[in-house]
């Protein structure tokens, strides 16, 4: 699936990417990494299980209750269509475990020049571990190991709390305008 803004006259949705080569972890970021250092993780091609579905729905229940998101429940068929089918040779999931309990799923694409951060969801009981940030730090470290210069974060929207956090990961670049597939990308 590809996502593109549909509002012709609005330019609030801006593509953003993190400069991995020049990214240095702050003291607080290193603390989050250390706090989660004992966590088991597995990277593999995307899968779906009842454990995935239960975790996905638990996360969306929490976000609906606390952030007023639409309550986007899913089932195995919809999850498979959205996140598993079509992963080709670039789609992966990183599974995070507390002992043998699945507590987070990070969906990513590993592409020629970087990692595209697709979606992350987690068990809200573990929010004290800052799992969203931790998963992104893991992506940055993975990109460094794979010698990939960018983490693509999707859309940044300044006034949207669910998307505005993305400018905290500096250095970053913003895609200028909305180039077509035939136009050159210009990042600043």
N, C-alpha and C positions, 0 to 999 in steps of 0.2 A: 504494500500500500504506500502511496505517496500522499502527503498532506501539503496543500497549498492554500493560502488565504483566498477567500472568495469575495471579499469586500473591495471592489475596484477602486474606490476613492479613499480608503483607509490604509494607513501604513503603520499601524500600531504593532502588528506582528512582524518582528525582525528576526531573521536567522542569525544565530550566534554560535561561535565556536571558540573553544579554549586553545590557547597556544601551549601545547604540551612541552615543547622544547624549553621554553622560558618559564615554565611554571615551577614555583618553589613553594613547598608546603610551609604554612605558618606554624607557630608554636601550638595554637589551638587545633589546627588540622592534624598535626602530629599526635596530639593527645587523643583525638577521636580514633585515629589509626591504631594507636597503642591500646586503647580501651577495647577494641575489637580484635586484637591480634590473635586471640585464641579461637576465634570463630572458624568453623569448618566451611569451606566453600568449594563448589564444583563448577567448572565451566564446561558446557556441552551444547550440542545442537538443541533447539527448543523442543520441549515435550509438554504434555498436558496430563494431569492426574487429578484425582479428587482432592488431593492435598493442595495443588495449585488453585483449583476452583474455590475451595473453602477459604484459603488465604486471600485470594483476590477479592472475594465477596466481603470478607471480614474487614479488609482495608477500605473498601468503598462504603461499607456501613459506617465506619468510623469517620471518613471524610465527609459523608453526607451529614452526619450528626454534628461534627465540629467545625466544618468549613463550608457547609451548605452546598456541597457539590450535588449534582444530580446523582441519584443512587443507581449507578450502572452495574447491576448484577449481571453475571454471565453464567453460562453453562459450558459443558465440554465442547459442544459443537461450535458455539460462537468464539470461545477462546481459541480453539484449534484454527478456525478460519482467520482470526485476527493476528495471532502470534506464532503459530507453528507452521501452517501451510505456507509454502513459498519461501522458506528460509534460505533456500538455495545453498550456496557454499559460503555465505557471509553472515547468516543469522545465528546468534548464540544466546544462551541464557546462563547467568551466573546464579547458582542456588546458594543461599546462606542458611546454615544450620546451627541451632543451639542443641548440642548433643545430636539426637536423631530427628529433631523437630524442625521442619522447614519454617523459617521465619522471614525470608525475603527472597524475591525473585527479581533479577535485573535482566532486562531484555535489551540486547545490543546487536548492532551490525558491525562487523569488522570489515572495513572497506580499504581500498588501495592506500589512501592517505590519512586514515584515521579510524576512530571508533564513533559510530553514531549511537548516541544514548537514546533508546527508544522509550522505555517505560520501566519504572521501578515501583514495586508494591511490597508491603511488609506487614508483619503482625504488629498492630498498634500497641500491644503490651510491651514491645521492645523499643518504643520510640525514644526512651532515655539513652539508647545507644547511638542516636543520630545516624540511623542506618541509611537514610537517603544520601547524606553527605559522604558517609563511609563508602557506599557503593560507587559514588563518583570518584573518590580518591583512588579506589581500586582500579577504576577505568583509566585514570591518569597514569597510574603505575604500570598497568598492562600496556598502554600505548607507548610508554617509555621503553619497556622491554621489547616490544615489537617494532620499535623505531618508527612509530606513526606520529606525525607532527600535530594532529588535531583531534579534539573531542568535539563532535557536533552535538549541540544541546537542543536542537529544534528551535522553537520560537521563543523569543524573549518579548514580553509585553510589560512595559514600565509600570503601568497601573494595575496589573493583575497579580494578586498575591501568589497565585499558584505558578506563575511564570517569571515574576520579577526578580526572584532570588538568583537567577542565572548570572547576573552581572557581578556577583560576589566572587566569582572564580576568575581571577585576573592573572595574567593578561588574556584578553579575549578580543575577538574581532566580530564586527557586525557586517552582514551582507548588505551592500548598497542596492537600493531599488528592488525590483523583482525581475531579474533577467529570465528570459525564456530559455528553453533548452538549447537554443542555437546562439545565444548571446554569451559573452565572456562574463564570468563572475568577478565582481570587484568587492573586495573585503577591506574594511578600514577598522 
